[in-house]
Amino acid sequence: MKDWKSIDDQLALLKSRGMAISEPVRAKKALERFGYYRLSGYWYPFKQANDDGTISDQFIADTHMSEAVDLYVFDKKLRLLALDALERIELALQVDVAYHFGRRDACAHLRPDLLNQRFVKDGSYKKWEKRYRGFETRRGRPKFIDHNKKAYGELPIWVAVQILDFGALSHLFEMLPMNIQMKIAGKYGIPNGKFLIQWMRSFSQVRNASAHHERLWNSHIKDRAGVPPQFIEIAQTSDAEIFRYFCLMRFFLKQLCPQSQWHIRLRDHLHSFPTPSNGAVSLQDMGVLDGWEDWKLWKG
């Protein structure tokens, strides 16, 4: 195991590896507040590469601790913007699923015969139901759960969706009959449920990363989402880079909250990117493309 190091020892180690500590008071406070390990993800891109392609412990010339901290602060605000958009999207989809599927049965989510049978036969529904029961019984659950269980025996779907996380909601949506998926997707101008399933999975990953303070700005998305070919602007973006998913959030909010100023706040924030003096990182590292501000998607 590595040895424990005091804050002063941590700063000394960074200096020995070539990092400039031009604002020692701020650097020390940053280590105390955020921690060496969390910040290390933000100064990692500033490290030198060895001849064999591995990454050295040494920093490239003109690397400043203050610029790594600025990058962390930028990312923190980016995560808050993501959470703001995804909260609205998640709540809207909860309502949509409950409304359209609830017409079939008040407890349609507990009626496997009403779901796409492929997911019943391969065991996916059983896994989902077990997860759902975990939400019902977890410690600190809202009082309305016990009230509804006592009154009705089970939670009606319009109550049940409120205890699902985004991942469980996306899995339920994937198991819905195709005609319901199409109806919900069509409400937002998405041609079919297949794309919305992919978007919800990706949104779930972004939301979890944002809620758990993980690095977002240059992260790679594992649950990648495609876009319909008619989405010409978004189709230019990389499905591995976070910028695509901010574009998809913007598309969703244009349909859901047409008066929202979220896109302006995001645009202003991206313009504030703290480009370091040595150019080791840039906004393009998160998949931003030149001229994106002029896309129709970001207008209005």
C-alpha positions in Angstrom: 0.0 0.0 0.0 1.0 3.6 -0.5 2.1 5.6 2.5 -0.1 8.2 4.0 1.0 11.7 3.2 0.2 15.0 4.9 -1.1 17.9 2.8 2.4 19.5 2.8 3.9 16.2 1.7 1.4 16.0 -1.1 2.4 19.5 -2.3 6.0 18.6 -2.1 5.4 15.4 -4.2 3.7 17.4 -6.9 6.5 20.0 -6.9 9.1 17.2 -7.3 7.2 16.0 -10.3 7.4 19.3 -12.0 4.1 21.0 -11.1 4.2 24.7 -10.4 2.5 25.7 -7.2 2.1 29.5 -7.8 -0.8 29.8 -5.4 0.2 27.7 -2.4 -2.6 28.7 -0.1 -5.3 27.9 -2.7 -3.5 24.7 -3.6 -3.5 23.6 0.0 -7.2 24.4 0.5 -8.0 22.5 -2.7 -6.3 19.4 -1.4 -8.0 19.7 2.0 -11.5 20.2 0.4 -11.4 17.9 -2.6 -8.6 15.4 -1.9 -5.5 14.4 -3.7 -7.0 11.4 -5.4 -10.1 13.3 -6.8 -7.9 16.1 -8.1 -5.5 13.7 -9.7 -8.0 13.0 -12.4 -7.8 16.6 -13.5 -4.0 16.9 -13.6 -3.6 13.5 -15.2 -3.9 15.0 -18.8 -0.9 17.3 -17.9 1.5 14.3 -17.4 4.3 13.5 -19.8 4.1 10.5 -22.0 7.1 8.0 -22.0 8.7 6.8 -25.2 6.8 3.5 -24.9 3.4 5.3 -24.7 2.9 4.8 -20.9 2.3 7.9 -18.8 5.1 9.3 -16.6 4.7 10.7 -13.1 6.3 13.9 -14.4 4.3 16.8 -15.6 4.8 18.6 -18.9 6.4 22.0 -18.7 4.4 25.0 -17.4 1.8 22.8 -15.6 0.2 24.8 -12.8 -1.8 23.4 -9.8 -4.2 26.3 -10.0 -5.1 25.4 -13.6 -5.9 21.8 -12.6 -8.1 23.2 -9.8 -9.8 25.5 -12.3 -10.6 22.5 -14.4 -12.1 20.7 -11.4 -14.3 23.8 -10.7 -15.4 23.9 -14.4 -16.3 20.2 -14.2 -18.3 20.7 -11.0 -20.5 23.4 -12.7 -20.8 21.1 -15.8 -22.2 18.3 -13.6 -24.7 20.7 -12.0 -25.9 21.7 -15.5 -26.3 18.0 -16.4 -28.3 17.3 -13.2 -30.5 20.3 -13.9 -31.5 19.0 -17.3 -31.7 15.3 -16.4 -33.9 15.9 -13.5 -36.5 17.5 -15.8 -36.1 14.7 -18.4 -36.3 12.0 -15.8 -39.5 13.4 -14.2 -41.2 13.8 -17.5 -40.4 10.2 -18.5 -41.7 8.9 -15.2 -45.0 10.6 -15.9 -45.1 9.4 -19.5 -44.5 5.7 -18.5 -47.0 5.8 -15.6 -49.7 7.5 -17.7 -49.5 5.4 -20.9 -48.7 2.0 -19.3 -51.0 2.7 -16.3 -53.9 2.7 -18.7 -53.4 -1.0 -19.1 -53.5 -1.7 -15.4 -52.9 0.3 -12.2 -50.1 -2.2 -11.4 -49.0 -2.8 -15.0 -45.3 -2.8 -13.9 -46.1 -6.0 -11.9 -48.0 -7.7 -14.8 -45.3 -9.5 -16.9 -48.1 -10.6 -19.3 -48.4 -6.9 -20.3 -44.7 -6.5 -21.1 -42.6 -7.5 -24.2 -42.4 -11.2 -23.7 -38.8 -11.4 -24.8 -37.8 -9.8 -21.5 -40.0 -12.1 -19.5 -38.6 -15.2 -21.1 -34.9 -14.3 -20.8 -35.3 -13.4 -17.1 -34.8 -9.7 -17.5 -38.1 -8.9 -15.9 -37.4 -11.0 -12.9 -34.1 -9.2 -12.3 -35.9 -5.9 -12.7 -38.7 -6.9 -10.3 -36.1 -7.9 -7.6 -34.5 -4.5 -8.0 -37.9 -2.8 -7.7 -38.7 -4.6 -4.5 -35.3 -3.4 -3.2 -36.5 0.2 -3.8 -39.7 -0.6 -1.9 -37.9 -1.9 1.2 -34.8 0.2 1.4 -34.0 2.0 4.6 -35.2 5.6 4.7 -37.9 5.0 2.1 -40.6 7.7 1.8 -43.7 7.3 4.0 -46.0 7.2 1.0 -44.6 3.7 0.2 -45.9 2.2 3.4 -49.2 4.1 3.2 -49.9 2.9 -0.4 -48.8 -0.7 0.4 -51.1 -0.7 3.5 -54.0 0.8 1.6 -53.7 -1.1 -1.8 -51.3 -4.0 -1.3 -49.1 -2.8 -4.1 -47.9 0.6 -5.4 -49.8 1.8 -8.4 -47.5 2.6 -11.3 -47.9 6.3 -10.9 -46.5 5.9 -7.4 -44.0 3.2 -8.2 -42.1 5.3 -10.9 -41.3 7.8 -8.2 -39.0 5.4 -6.3 -37.2 4.1 -9.4 -33.8 5.5 -10.3 -33.1 6.5 -13.9 -31.5 3.2 -14.6 -34.5 1.2 -13.4 -36.8 3.5 -15.3 -34.9 3.0 -18.5 -35.0 -0.8 -18.1 -38.8 -0.7 -17.5 -39.2 1.5 -20.6 -37.2 -1.0 -22.6 -39.6 -3.8 -21.5 -42.7 -1.9 -22.5 -44.8 -2.9 -25.6 -43.4 -1.3 -28.7 -46.6 0.8 -29.3 -46.2 2.5 -26.0 -42.5 3.1 -26.6 -43.4 4.7 -29.9 -46.1 6.9 -28.4 -43.7 8.3 -25.7 -40.8 8.7 -28.2 -43.0 10.4 -30.7 -44.1 13.0 -28.1 -40.5 14.3 -28.1 -39.9 14.1 -31.9 -37.9 10.9 -31.6 -38.8 8.5 -34.5 -38.8 5.3 -32.5 -38.4 3.8 -29.0 -35.1 2.2 -29.9 -33.3 5.5 -29.9 -35.1 6.7 -26.7 -34.0 3.5 -24.9 -30.4 4.2 -25.8 -30.7 7.9 -24.8 -32.1 6.9 -21.4 -29.3 4.5 -20.7 -26.7 7.1 -21.6 -28.5 9.7 -19.5 -28.5 7.3 -16.6 -24.8 7.0 -16.8 -24.3 10.8 -17.0 -26.6 11.4 -14.1 -24.9 8.8 -11.9 -21.5 10.3 -12.7 -22.7 13.8 -11.9 -24.5 12.8 -8.7 -21.4 10.9 -7.4 -18.9 13.7 -8.2 -17.1 11.8 -11.0 -15.2 13.5 -13.7 -17.5 14.4 -16.5 -15.9 16.9 -19.0 -13.6 14.4 -20.8 -15.1 11.1 -19.7 -16.0 8.4 -22.2 -19.6 7.2 -22.3 -19.9 3.4 -22.0 -23.6 3.1 -22.7 -23.4 4.9 -26.1 -26.4 6.3 -27.9 -27.1 6.6 -31.6 -29.1 9.3 -33.2 -31.5 9.2 -36.2 -29.8 10.1 -39.5 -32.1 13.2 -39.8 -30.5 14.6 -36.7 -27.8 15.9 -38.9 -26.1 18.2 -36.4 -25.9 15.8 -33.5 -24.9 12.9 -35.8 -21.6 14.8 -36.3 -20.7 14.3 -32.7 -18.8 11.3 -31.2 -21.0 8.8 -29.4 -18.2 8.3 -26.9 -17.8 11.9 -25.9 -19.9 13.8 -23.4 -20.8 16.7 -25.7 -23.2 14.4 -27.7 -25.2 13.8 -24.5 -25.4 17.5 -23.8 -26.7 17.9 -27.3 -29.3 15.3 -26.6 -30.3 17.0 -23.4 -30.7 20.2 -25.3 -32.9 18.5 -27.9 -35.1 17.0 -25.2 -35.5 20.3 -23.3 -36.5 22.1 -26.5 -39.5 19.8 -26.7 -40.1 19.6 -23.0 -39.4 23.2 -21.8 -39.2 25.4 -24.9 -38.8 28.6 -22.8 -35.9 27.2 -20.8 -32.6 29.2 -20.7 -30.6 26.1 -19.9 -28.9 26.0 -23.2 -27.7 29.6 -22.7 -26.2 28.8 -19.3 -24.5 25.8 -20.8 -23.2 27.8 -23.8 -21.8 30.5 -21.5 -20.2 27.8 -19.3 -18.5 26.1 -22.2 -17.1 29.5 -23.3 -15.6 29.9 -19.8 -13.4 26.7 -20.3 -10.1 27.3 -18.4 -7.7 26.7 -21.2 -4.3 26.2 -19.5 -1.2 28.2 -20.5 0.6 25.0 -21.9 -2.4 23.9 -23.9 -2.4 20.4 -22.5 -6.3 20.2 -22.5 -9.0 21.9 -24.5 -12.7 22.0 -24.9 -12.4 19.6 -27.8 -11.4 16.9 -25.3 -15.1 16.6 -24.4 -16.1 16.3 -28.0 -17.1 19.9 -28.7 -17.0 20.6 -32.5 -16.0 23.9 -34.1 -19.0 26.1 -34.9 -21.4 24.2 -32.6 -22.9 27.5 -31.4 -24.3 28.2 -34.9 -26.2 24.9 -35.0 -30.0 25.2 -35.2 -30.1 23.0 -32.1 -28.6 25.7 -29.9 -30.6 28.6 -31.3 -33.7 30.0 -29.7 
